[in-house]
Amino acid sequence: SWYPLCLDTVYGGYYSDVDFQWKLNGRQDKMIVTQARHVWSASNALLSDPGDTILQRAAAHGFKFLRRTMWDSTYGGFYDLVDRRGVPQTEDGKIVKRAYGNAFGIYAMAAYYRATGDTAALRLAQDAYAWLEKHSRDIDFGGYFQFMTREGTALAQGYRGSPPKDQNSTIHMLEAYTELHDVWPDWHLGERLGSLLYTVRDVITTDASYARLFFWPDWTPVSRNDPSFRTGGSRYDLDHISFGHDIETAYLLIEASRSLYYSPDSTTLRIAKQKVDFVLAHGWDAGHGGVYDRGSDESGSGRITIVQKTKEWWAQAEAFNTLLLMSRLYPDDPMRYYDHFCKQWEFCKKYVIDSVHGGWYWGGIDMESNNLRSPKGSIWKGNYHTTRSLANCIRALRGSTDGNVSWTDPVYASRKYEPVNKDATPAARKLLDYLYSIRGRRIIGGHHNDASRPDTFITRVKQLTGRSPQVWGCDFINYYVKGNPERIVQEAWKKYKQGYIVTMMWHAGRPQDDPPFGWKESVQAKLTDKEWKDLLTPGTRLNARWTLQVDTVAMYLKELQELGVPVLWRPYHELNGVWFWWGNRKGPDGSARLWRMLYDRLVHHHKLNNLIWVWNTNAPRLLPNDEAWAYEDYFPGIEYVDVLAADVYHNDYKQSHHDQLVQLGEGKLIALGEVGEVPTPAILARQPMWSWFMIWGSFVNSHNTPEQIRDLYGSPRVVSHEDVTANR
């Protein structure tokens, strides 16, 4: 309904005044909050459907308007309000900027960058962040002032009857900084996000679990009895309980903690749960369902009364989003979050969603029948609350079977797995713990190396970027050549002592062949169906030859174990592709069974406990005679895999390649086992769950420009060897 209807193709930006039948007014001013929310909504939808040309146009249209018209090119910061033509509007003859509006500008630009990879959007988000930090941040008492002059002077005593700090701008600053931190995990931004998390969770939230709304600079709450703030409206305007904001804040707190720590911290989860429980206890309509708009704790005794029984659309959308999230985090809780979610959704369908004209009423028609003709859009009503809530719930309820798993899902984020080998060495456990500790926030740089040239490509990356790969990879392909495996073991030990992470692979020859194993003649040759069956059958000649191969390589892995070296072990890689003898065998007796056989031989027979098991596929593709099939047809089972990896060549960084691995692994680690053309920082922002990448040998020179390598290693998301050793 919204796009392309609301695109102002004459002056830019979006129309917002839309009547109940979706007819445009077209004459209204344009506020940064509404304009930015449209950019965010279109960009977020674009992530789910990247090929949708209407969404592409809608998102790009809004981005251009924010950058060209709503950004103050003279003093920085976003204007709060412009007229239809884009002329900044004054208040009492002055241009006033707000932290609230600038926060939504950041929120929109970060989302647009994630959806499109347009670095101009990231730069604008960074500029807005820097402007707020310079002009809005209160260095004395913490938090941010809501009002600033055009030049950036903070109005520390408030403006036009409104106090200088408030809950609404603070929670949406938290929301915006979370969105930016997801795509730009800058250390200073993380510090500020952590401070905002503390402010929302521990300062403005009362012991009763609801948030105060307005504050003096030192965070003293503004009371309805304060003579400094008498207003012409209700005496509850500045001092009431906003149930919708409280249930929305619970979600935003969990999101912020997830962005900072990947797995939401226990204190934040506890406070968020208490906020939701408070809303259900005091602001929930047990009859029809729905969340009331306002309550009051007038006596301060905790006896809550409802002072406004309306149910605005945004609060209802935020409620079903948060309730479903809580039902997944606490499935057996006596608060019965899922039952409340179902009732809330039924309430919205019956009383808030317009089944005749489409869209959402301004509020529930159970309380206000005149909402039947309420506008579908206004300068304060768009599609951001509904878009976010519906998208989150659809992904959760579908179980992401469409491959569009939300990597930000706190249910995935709360999962941390032990090694699949219960006897894993302390060093292996420590390595796996480290990978979980950075999951979703950082990605480790890596490089594959030849045994005869163990430092060539590391040195090349260092020459180009000033930073070295932290993951050092090598291959037991020539394990039968005298001196080769010994050299690999010694080099791996050397690299481990220097602080590198070691990953090993094995391009194995066919079991029926004798070394030397030719590439085409053996490694990429085929097995007949009978040979494959014999390979999997104990007691056959082919199975015995395979066992001898495995036992030989196991000797060198055991040497690494004795030296204390943990190994990211990724044998039989690209097993869903059609090109290796061990691959292209679907089903329970296919490549997955061979993987389980290898696991059993190395773990149970050879007692190799230093291995982190990396199940390494190729990104699915349908290139003729070079196909790689769906991941799940080759998966050996969650109990045999520590990390799920994909190899990406031909610059084939589809979002589904990332998301489907997250889903298949049920929250286990994922990695880019090999890459040819390197991912851009924008790709890593959209696909943040990759734990490491490993560039394939000489591809650093042959398939990438120096600028591409520098851009990659210049990303604050990438962990280099120097980053690790600097902290040793």
N, C-alpha and C positions, 0 to 999 in steps of 0.2 A: 504493500500500500504506500509506503513512504517514498520509494525511489522508482522512477525518476521524478515523481510528482513534485517533491519538495525542492528540487534543484532550481535555484535562481540562475538561469542561464544568461541574464542580462548583467547583473551586478555581482554575481558570485555568492557563494554560501548557500544556505538553506532557508526556505520559507518555514515558518514554524506555526503560524496561525492557520489551523485547519478545523473546519466545523465538523459536526457529528456525522455528516454525510461525505466527508473527505473533499469538501470544496475549499479552495484556497482563498484566504484574504489577500495575501501578497503585499500588504503595505506596512507590515510591522518592522520595528527595529530588530537588530540581530545581536544577541548576547553571546559572549564567548562560551558560556556554560553550555547552552543549547547547541551552538555550532560545533563545539568540540565533541559533545556527546554523539552527534551524528557521525562525525569522522570515526570515533571509536566504534560505534555500532556497525557501520559499513565495513570497517577494517576487520573487526572481529568475525563478522559473517563471511568475509572474503577468505579468511583462514580455512573455513569449512568448505568453501566452494571457490577455489582460486580461479577457475575458468569463467566465472559469472561476469559477463561484461557490464551488466548494470551495476553490480557492486563495485567493480573496478572503477567505473566512471564516477559513482557516488563518492567513494572514498577519496579519489584523486581530486575531485571537484572541491571538496571541503578542505583538503590539505592545502591546496593553492590559496584558498580564501583566508585561512588562518595565517599562512606565511606572508601573503602579500598585503592583506588588509587589516587583520586584527592584531598583528605584531607591530609594536611601536618601534620603527626603525631608528628613531632618534634617541630615545631613552631606554629602550628595551622593555620587556614585559608585554603581556597581552592587554589590549584595551578591554574594558569590561563591556562596553556597549557601543555599537555603531548604528547609524541609520541604514535604511535599505541600500543606499548608494555606497555605504562604507565610510561615512564621515563620523569620527568619534564624537560621542555625545557627552555633554557636561552635566555636572550636578552642582547647583549653586554657582554656575560659571566656571567650575573646575573639572578637570578630568581626574577621576579617582579610579585607582586600580585595586583589585582584590586578590588576596591569596587564593580564595576559592576558585575564581575564574582561571587564574594562572595554573592552578593544579589540574584543572580539566584540560587546559591546553597541553600540558605535559602528558597527561593520560592519553589524549588523542594521538599525539605525535609518536609516542612509544608504540602504540598499537598499529599505527600506519607503517612504521618502520618494520615491525615484526611481520606484517602482512605482505609488504612489497619489497623490503630490502633497500628502500630509498634512504640513503645516508643523510640527505638534506633534512629529512624528518627527525632523525636522531640528533643532528646538530641543533635543530631548533628546540627540541626537548631539553638538550643539555644547556642551551642558552637560557631557557626559561627557568630551569633548575638553578643555574648560577645567579640569575636575577633575584629569585626568591631568597636564596641563601644570603645574598648581599643586602637586600632591602627589607625583607619580611622577618627574618629570624631574630628572635629575642635572645641576645647573648647573655642577658642577666638572669632571666627566669625560665628560659627554654620555651619551646613552641614557636609559633609564628603569629605576627600581627595580621589581622584580616585586611586592614585598609592602608593604602599607600597613596601618596600624591603621584602625579604622572611621572615626576622625576625619580620617585622611589623613596621619598621620606615616609617612614612609618608613622601612622597616626595612632600614637600609643595610648590615647585616651578614648579611642573609638571615633565614630563618625555618625552624625545625624541621629542620635539616640540609640545607636547600636554599640554595645561594648566592644572592646578592642580584640578580644579573643572569643572563639566559640567552638562548640562541638562540631558543627557541620563542616566548617572549613577544615578543621583538624583531621576529621576522619577521611575527608576527600584528599587532603594532602598525603595522608597515609596510603590511600588507594593509588594516587598518582605516582608516588615514589616507589611503590611496589611494582607497578607496571614498568616504570623506567629501569628499576633494578633487575627485572627479569631479562631485559635486553641489553643492559649496560651495567654489569656488576662491579661498578667502581667502588673502591674501598671507602672513599669519603661519603659517597651516596649511601652505602651500607650503614655507616655510622649514623647518618641523619635518619635513615629509615628506622634503625634501632631506637633512636631517641623518640621518634614519633610513636613507635609501638609502645614504648614505656609511657608516654604522655596519655595516650588513649586508654591504655589498659590500667594504669596505676594512678593516674592523676585525675582525669575527668570522670572516671567510673567510680561510683560510690560503693560503700560497703554493701548496700542493698542490691548492687549489680546494675543499676541504671546509670546513665550518664547525665551529669549536669550540662546545661546548654550554653550559658554565657559566663564570661570570666573577666576579671580585672587582670592587668599584666602579671601579677604574682600568683595567678590561678585561684584567687579568692572568688567563689561563685557569686554571681549577681542574683540577689534575691528579689522576689516580686515585691517585697516590702522596702526595697532600696529607693529612697526619694530621688536619687539621681537619674532614675530611669522610669519615670512615669510615662506611659504611652496612652494614646487615645483608644487603643484596642483593648483586648482582654487583658486582665491583670496577670494572666498565665502566659502571655506571649513570650516573656523572657525567662520564665521559670516553671517548666512543666516537664513531664516525662514523655518523651517521644518514642513510643513503642516501635514504630517502624525503623527509626534510626538505630535503636538498640539491637534489633534483630539483624539489621544490615551490618552494624559494626562487628557483631560476632563473626560474620563471614570475612569482613575486611581484616580483622585481627589475625585470623587463621591464615589468610592469604599472605599477609606481611611476614608472619613467622615462617611460613613455608618458603618464601623467597629468600629470607635471611639464612635460614638454617636447613633448608630443604624439608626436613621433617618438622612439623610444627612443635614448638617446645611445650612442655607439660603445663607450665604456668599459664601460657596464652590459651591453651585448650581448656583449662579449668575455668578461666574467666569468661571465655566465649560461651562455654556451656552454661555457666551461671546466668549470663545475660539472656540466653534463649529461654532458660527455665523461668526466669523472672517474667518475661513477656507472656509465656504460656500460663503462668499462674495469675497474672494481674491484667494483662491486656488482650486476652484471647476471648473471642465470642464463642462460648461453648455450644450455643444453639445453632446459629447459621455457619459458624466458622468465620475466619477473618480476624485481622488484628486491628484494634481500635487505634485512632490517631493519637489521642492525648490522655494522660493520666496525671494525677497529682499526689504528692506525699506532703500535704500541706503542713501537717503537724510534725513531720520528721520522725514519726513513730514507726513508719513502715506500713501503715494502713493506707493502701492505695485506693484512690477513687478515680473513676472515669469522668473526665471533664469534657471530652469531645468524642462522641460515639461514631463519627464518620470514619470511613475506611478508604483512604486515598489509594489510587491504583499502584503507585510505586511501592508503598509499604507492603501491599499484598504480594507483589512480585518478589520483593526481597524476602518475604517470609517463606514462600514455598521453596525458594532456592536454599536458604539456610536450613530449613527443616529437613530437606532431603539430605543435605550434607551431614547434619548431625545424626540422621538415622544410619548413615554409612559409617560414621566414626564411632557411634555408640548403638549398635544394632539391638542390643538386649536391654537397653536402659528402661527403667520403669516409666520414664516420661513418654514413651511410645512415640518417638519422633516421626516414624514412618506413618503411623495412623494420623497424626496431625498434618503431615504433608498431604496425604490423600484428601483429607477433609478440606484443607486450604485450597487445593487445586479444584475440587468440586465447587467450592465457594466462588472461586474466580470464574469458572466456566458459567456458573449460573447468574452471578451478580455483577461481575466486573468486565467480562469480555462481551463485546457487542456481536452477537451471533447474526445480526441482520446486516449491518454495514461494515463489520470488521473493526479491528482495533480494540482499544480498552477505554471504558468510560473513565471519567475523572475519579470516580469513587464508586463504592458499592451501592447498587440501587436498592438493596435491602434497607438502607438507612435514608437514602435520598433519591426518591424516584425521579427528580428533575435531572439527575445525571444521565438519563436516557438521551437527552439532547445536549450533553456536555461536549465541548470540543475534543477532537481526537489529538490535537496538538496546539501548543501555545508556546510563548517564550519560556515557560517553565515546564512544559510537558513535551517530551519526545519519546524515543523508543529505547533509551539506554538501559533503564532498569529492567524492562521486559525482555529485551534482547539478551542481556547477560543471564538473567535467571532462566529463561527458557532454554538457551543454549547449554548452560551447565547441567540442567536437569535432563535434557534429551540425551546428552553424552553419558550421563551416569545411568539412566534407566535402560538405554540400549546396551549397556555394557561395552560400548565402543565397538560394536560389531561392524560398524561401517569404516573402521580403521581410523576414526577421528578421535582417538583417545585424548583426553585432556592431560597433558603431562604435568599440569599444575594441580591435578586432583590430590587433595590432602590424604585421601585414602591410600593412594599409591605412595605418597610422600612419607607416610608413617611406617612403611614397611622397610625392614632391614633384615637381610637374610644372613644366617650363618653359612660357612663353607659347606658345600655338599659332601665333602669328605669330613666326617666328624673327627678324624684324627689329624686334621690339617695342622701344620707346624705353627708355632707362634708367629714366625715371620710371615707366613702366608695369611694368617688371620689379620695381622697388622696391616698388610697390604690391602686386603679386602675392606677392612674398616676404613682405611684412608680413602679408598675410592668411594665408599658410601658417604664419607664426611663431606666430600666436595660435590656430590651428585646434584645435578640441576643448576649448579652455580658456576662451576669451572670445568674446563676440559683440558686434559693433559696432551701436550704436543709430543709426537713420536715419529720415529723414522725407521724404515727397514734398511738393513745393512748387509753387505757381502762379508763372509767370513774372512776373505783375503784383504778386505778394505774396511775395517770396522769403524773407522772414524771419518771416512771421506765425506759422507753426506751430512753428518753432524757438523763437521767443519764448514761445509757449504752454507748450511742454514745459519750458522753463527756469523759467517761473513756477511750474509745478506741482512740479517736482522739484529745482530748483537745478542741474540738469545739462542739457546741450544735446545733441541728436543730432549724431553725427560724420559720418554719411553724408548729403549733401545731394542730393536728387533733383529732376529736372525733365523736361519732355516737349516734344519738337519737334512736337507735334500741330498747332500753328498756325505752322509754319515759313514759310508763304506770306504771313502778315500782316506788313506793313511794320513794321520795328522790333522785332518779337517775337523772332526768332531772334538778332538782334544783342544784345538785352537779356539773353537767356539766356546767350550766350557771355560777356558782360561779368560777369554775376553769378557764373557758374561759375568764371571766372578769379579774381574777388574771393574767392570761398569757398575756392578752392584755396590762394591766398596766405595766407588766414587759418588754414590747416591742416586744412580739411575734405576729405573724400573725395567726389568728384563721381560721380554715376551719372545716366545719361541714358537715356530711352526714346523711343519714337516710335509714337504712335497714327496710323498712316498711313491716308490715304483710299484707296479703291479706285483702281487705276491708270487705269481708264477714265473716272473722274470728274474734273471740274474743280473747283478750289477756289471758294468755301469748302466744305469737306467736312462734310456733316451727320453727326451721330453715328449716327442710325438709317439715314439715307439712303445713307451711304457707308462709314463705319468699321465698322459692324455689318451692312452689306448683304452679299449673297452673290455669288459668281461661279458661273456655270454650269460644268459639266465642260469644255465647249469653251473657255470663257474661261480657265479654269485652265490648260489645255493650251497655249493661245496665250501666256499669261503666261510660261510656262516655256520657250517656243520662241524662240530668237534670230531676229530678222528680222521678227517679227510686229509689228503696230501696238501691241498691248497690251504686249508686251515693251519696245518703244521708250518708251512712256509710263512704264512702271515704271522704266526706266533713268534717265529724266529726273528723276523723283521722287527717286531715290536720289542722283543726282549733285547735286541741290540741297541736300539735307541734308548730303551729304559736304563741301560748302563750309564749313559751320559747324563740323563736326567737325575739319576741317583747320585752321580758325582756332584751335581749342583746342589742336591739336597744335603749332602755331607758338608758342602762348603757354606751352607746356610742361606742359599739363594732361593727366594720364592720366584716362581715363574708364572706369568700369564700364558697358559698353554693352549694353543689354538690349532690342534691337528685337524686334518680332513676338512680344511676350510672350503668355502664356496660349494658345499655339498648339495645345494639346491640348483646348481648350474649343470650344464650338459657336457662339460669339457674334461672333467677328471674321472678316473676310473671309479673312485669311491662315491661319486655323486650321481644325481639324476635317478635315484632309486627311492620311490615314494613308499609310504606305508610302514607298518610295524616291522616287516622283514626287509626293509630297505636300508638306506644310509643311516637312519636312526639306530637301527640294531647294531650296525658296525661300530657306531660311536659308543654304545653301551658296552660292547665287547671290549673295546679299547680301554674304557674307563675301568671295567672290572679287572682287566689284566694289569694295568698300571697301579691301581689303588689297592686292590685286594691281594694280588699275587706279589707284586714288587714293592708294596708298602711305600709308594711314592706319595708323600704327604705335603710336598712343597708346591704342588700344582694348583693354580686357580684355573678352573676349567672354562675355557672360552669357546662356546659353540658359535662358529663363524660361518655365516651364510654370505651370499651375494645379494645385493639389492635386486628385488624381482624386476625382470624385464622380459620383453617379448621380441627381442632381435632375432630374426630368422637364423637358425642353426647356432645361436648363441644365447639361448633362453636361460633364464633363471626363474624357477617357479616359486610359488608361495611358500613362505617360511614354514608354516605349520605342518606341511606334508613331510617335513624332514626332522621335526623336533623330537628329541629322544625322551623328553620329560623333564619337568622342573627339578627333579631330584638328581639329575645328572649334569646340571649346568649352573655355573656361578655367574657367568656373564653371557649375554647374547650379543653377537657382533654382526655387522654387515660390511661387506666391501663395496665401495662406491667408485665406479669409474665412469668416464664419459660425462662428468659433471651432473650425474643423475641423482640430485639430492631432493627427491620427492618427499613431501611431508609424510606421506604414508609409510615410507621406508623406515622412518624414525618411529612414528606412532604405533605401527603394528608390532614392532619389537617390544615396545613398552607394554603393550597389551598382552602379547604372548608370554612375556616373562613375568607377568603379574607383579610388576614393580621391581624385578631384579635389574641389575646394572645392564646397560647397553653400551656398545662402543663401535667406533668406525675402525674395523680390523685392518683395512687397507684403503687408501684413497689414491687416486691418480691426480685429477685436478682437485686442488684443495678447496674446502668450503670457505665461503666468505664469512666475515663476522656477522652479517645479516642472517645467513643460514644458521649459524650457531645460535643466534638469538631466537630464531623460530624453532630450533631443534636442540634445546639445551640439555637433554638428558644423555647425550653422548659423553661417556667418561673419558675417552681418549681417542685420538686419531693417529694413524700411522701412514705417513707418506711412503709410497713405494719407491725405494732406491733412487735411481737416476731421474725419476719423474719430477723431482724438484727442479731439474734443469730443462727437461724435454717437454713437459706438459704444463708448466707454470711459468709465469713471468716473475722477475724479481719483485715487482710491485705486489703481485698476489701473495707471495710468501711474506713480504713485509707487512701487508695488511693483516694477514692471518695472525702472525706472531705479535703484531701491535695491539691485538684485541686484549682488553683486560680480563677476558674470560679464559684465555689460554695460559696454562701453567707451563713454564719452561724449567729447564734444569737449574738455571740460575735462581729462579724463584724458590726452589726447594733447598738448594745448598746454602742460600743466604740465611736460612733459618736453622741450619744444623748446629 
